[in-house]
C-alpha cells in the first residue's frame, strides 16, 4: 500500500507545477519496513526557499488539497521539523519526487553536519545517566 500511495503522490501534476518544492521524502515506519496495517505514510516536503510561516501554511494546505485523503498520510514540512527528526529523515528516507537530486543532498548535508555536532548533547551515555540517577 505504501509504495502505491507514494507513487500516486509522485505522479501528481501539482508537484511539477509548484516550484517551491525541491523534493518529497517518505520516512518513518514504511521506509524501515516496520509498517503495520495501522501505519500512515509519513511524507516530508522539502521547500528550502520558503521562510515565511504563512507561505509554509499555504504550501501544506495546497498539498492536502491535491492528495487522496482516503489514504492515511501524515504530511510535514521538513524545514519546520526539530533537528532530531530531520536527522532521522536524512538517515532513513526514500525520495518520492525530486527536482534536483544533487541540490537536495547538498541541502540535507547542512543538517547532517549540524546533527553530528549536536548529537552528543542529545544522547546520554549510560554512565552519565547513572550519575544523574545517583544524585536524585
The 8 nearest C-alpha neighbors of each residue, nearest first, counted from 0:
[[1, 3, 2, 4, 5, 70, 40, 36],
 [2, 0, 4, 3, 5, 40, 29, 39],
 [1, 3, 5, 0, 4, 6, 7, 29],
 [4, 2, 6, 0, 1, 5, 7, 8],
 [5, 3, 1, 7, 6, 2, 0, 8],
 [6, 4, 8, 2, 7, 3, 1, 9],
 [5, 7, 3, 9, 4, 8, 2, 10],
 [6, 8, 4, 10, 5, 9, 3, 11],
 [9, 7, 5, 11, 6, 10, 4, 66],
 [10, 8, 6, 11, 7, 96, 95, 5],
 [9, 11, 7, 8, 6, 12, 14, 96],
 [12, 10, 8, 13, 9, 14, 7, 15],
 [11, 13, 14, 15, 10, 16, 9, 8],
 [12, 14, 16, 11, 15, 17, 65, 62],
 [15, 13, 17, 12, 16, 11, 20, 9],
 [14, 16, 12, 13, 17, 18, 11, 98],
 [15, 17, 13, 14, 18, 12, 19, 20],
 [18, 16, 14, 19, 15, 20, 13, 12],
 [17, 19, 20, 16, 15, 21, 14, 98],
 [20, 18, 17, 46, 21, 48, 49, 47],
 [21, 19, 46, 18, 22, 45, 17, 44],
 [20, 22, 98, 46, 45, 97, 19, 103],
 [23, 21, 97, 45, 96, 20, 44, 98],
 [22, 24, 44, 96, 95, 43, 45, 94],
 [25, 23, 94, 43, 42, 95, 93, 92],
 [24, 26, 42, 93, 92, 41, 94, 43],
 [27, 25, 92, 41, 30, 88, 42, 24],
 [26, 28, 29, 30, 41, 31, 25, 88],
 [27, 29, 33, 34, 31, 30, 32, 26],
 [30, 28, 34, 32, 31, 27, 33, 1],
 [29, 31, 32, 26, 28, 27, 92, 93],
 [30, 32, 28, 33, 29, 27, 91, 34],
 [33, 31, 29, 30, 34, 28, 27, 35],
 [34, 32, 28, 31, 29, 35, 30, 27],
 [35, 33, 28, 29, 38, 32, 36, 31],
 [34, 36, 38, 37, 33, 28, 29, 39],
 [35, 37, 38, 34, 39, 0, 33, 1],
 [38, 36, 35, 39, 34, 71, 40, 28],
 [39, 37, 35, 34, 36, 40, 28, 29],
 [38, 40, 71, 72, 41, 73, 37, 29],
 [39, 41, 72, 73, 71, 42, 1, 29],
 [42, 40, 73, 26, 25, 27, 74, 72],
 [41, 43, 25, 74, 24, 75, 73, 26],
 [44, 42, 75, 24, 77, 76, 23, 74],
 [43, 45, 23, 76, 77, 22, 75, 46],
 [44, 46, 22, 77, 21, 23, 20, 47],
 [45, 47, 20, 21, 19, 48, 49, 44],
 [48, 46, 49, 45, 78, 21, 50, 20],
 [49, 47, 46, 50, 19, 20, 21, 45],
 [48, 50, 47, 46, 51, 55, 54, 19],
 [49, 51, 48, 52, 55, 54, 47, 78],
 [50, 52, 54, 53, 49, 55, 56, 48],
 [53, 51, 55, 54, 56, 50, 49, 57],
 [54, 52, 56, 55, 51, 57, 58, 50],
 [53, 55, 57, 51, 56, 52, 58, 49],
 [56, 54, 52, 58, 53, 57, 51, 59],
 [57, 55, 53, 59, 54, 58, 60, 52],
 [56, 58, 54, 60, 55, 59, 61, 53],
 [57, 59, 61, 55, 60, 56, 54, 62],
 [58, 60, 62, 56, 61, 57, 63, 55],
 [59, 61, 57, 63, 58, 62, 56, 64],
 [62, 60, 58, 64, 59, 63, 57, 65],
 [61, 63, 59, 65, 60, 64, 58, 66],
 [62, 64, 60, 66, 65, 61, 59, 68],
 [65, 63, 61, 62, 66, 60, 67, 68],
 [64, 66, 62, 63, 61, 67, 13, 11],
 [67, 65, 63, 68, 64, 62, 8, 11],
 [66, 68, 69, 70, 65, 63, 64, 8],
 [67, 69, 70, 66, 71, 72, 63, 64],
 [68, 70, 67, 71, 66, 72, 4, 39],
 [69, 71, 68, 72, 67, 4, 39, 40],
 [72, 70, 39, 40, 69, 73, 68, 38],
 [73, 71, 40, 39, 70, 41, 74, 42],
 [72, 74, 41, 40, 42, 39, 75, 71],
 [75, 73, 42, 43, 41, 72, 76, 44],
 [76, 74, 43, 77, 42, 44, 73, 80],
 [75, 77, 44, 43, 78, 79, 45, 80],
 [78, 76, 45, 43, 80, 79, 44, 75],
 [77, 79, 76, 80, 47, 45, 46, 81],
 [80, 78, 77, 76, 81, 75, 55, 82],
 [81, 79, 77, 78, 84, 85, 82, 76],
 [82, 80, 84, 83, 85, 79, 78, 77],
 [81, 83, 85, 84, 86, 80, 114, 110],
 [82, 84, 86, 85, 81, 87, 114, 80],
 [85, 83, 87, 86, 82, 81, 88, 80],
 [84, 86, 82, 88, 87, 83, 89, 80],
 [85, 87, 89, 83, 84, 88, 90, 82],
 [88, 86, 84, 90, 85, 89, 91, 83],
 [87, 89, 85, 91, 86, 92, 90, 26],
 [88, 90, 86, 87, 91, 85, 92, 107],
 [91, 89, 87, 88, 86, 92, 85, 111],
 [92, 90, 88, 89, 87, 26, 30, 93],
 [93, 91, 26, 88, 25, 24, 89, 30],
 [92, 94, 25, 24, 95, 26, 30, 91],
 [93, 95, 24, 96, 23, 25, 92, 97],
 [96, 94, 23, 24, 9, 93, 5, 25],
 [97, 95, 23, 22, 9, 94, 98, 24],
 [98, 96, 22, 99, 21, 100, 23, 94],
 [97, 99, 21, 22, 100, 96, 20, 103],
 [100, 98, 102, 97, 101, 103, 21, 22],
 [101, 99, 103, 102, 97, 104, 98, 22],
 [100, 102, 104, 103, 99, 105, 106, 98],
 [103, 101, 105, 99, 100, 104, 106, 21],
 [104, 102, 100, 106, 101, 105, 107, 99],
 [105, 103, 107, 101, 106, 102, 108, 100],
 [104, 106, 102, 108, 103, 107, 101, 109],
 [105, 107, 103, 104, 108, 109, 102, 110],
 [108, 106, 104, 110, 109, 105, 103, 111],
 [109, 107, 111, 105, 110, 106, 104, 112],
 [110, 108, 112, 107, 111, 106, 113, 105],
 [111, 109, 113, 107, 112, 108, 114, 86],
 [110, 112, 108, 114, 113, 109, 115, 86],
 [113, 111, 115, 109, 114, 110, 108, 116],
 [112, 114, 110, 116, 111, 115, 109, 117],
 [115, 113, 117, 111, 116, 112, 118, 110],
 [116, 114, 112, 118, 117, 113, 111, 119],
 [115, 117, 113, 114, 118, 112, 119, 120],
 [116, 118, 114, 120, 115, 119, 113, 121],
 [119, 117, 121, 120, 115, 114, 116, 122],
 [120, 118, 122, 121, 117, 116, 123, 115],
 [119, 121, 118, 117, 122, 123, 116, 114],
 [122, 120, 118, 119, 123, 117, 83, 114],
 [123, 121, 119, 120, 118, 124, 117, 125],
 [124, 122, 127, 128, 125, 121, 119, 120],
 [123, 125, 127, 126, 128, 122, 129, 119],
 [124, 126, 128, 127, 129, 123, 130, 122],
 [127, 125, 129, 128, 124, 130, 123, 131],
 [128, 126, 130, 124, 125, 129, 123, 131],
 [127, 129, 125, 131, 126, 130, 132, 123],
 [130, 128, 132, 126, 131, 127, 133, 125],
 [129, 131, 127, 133, 128, 132, 126, 134],
 [130, 132, 128, 134, 129, 133, 127, 135],
 [133, 131, 129, 135, 134, 130, 128, 127],
 [134, 132, 130, 131, 135, 129, 128, 127],
 [135, 133, 131, 132, 130, 129, 128, 127],
 [134, 132, 133, 131, 130, 129, 128, 127]]
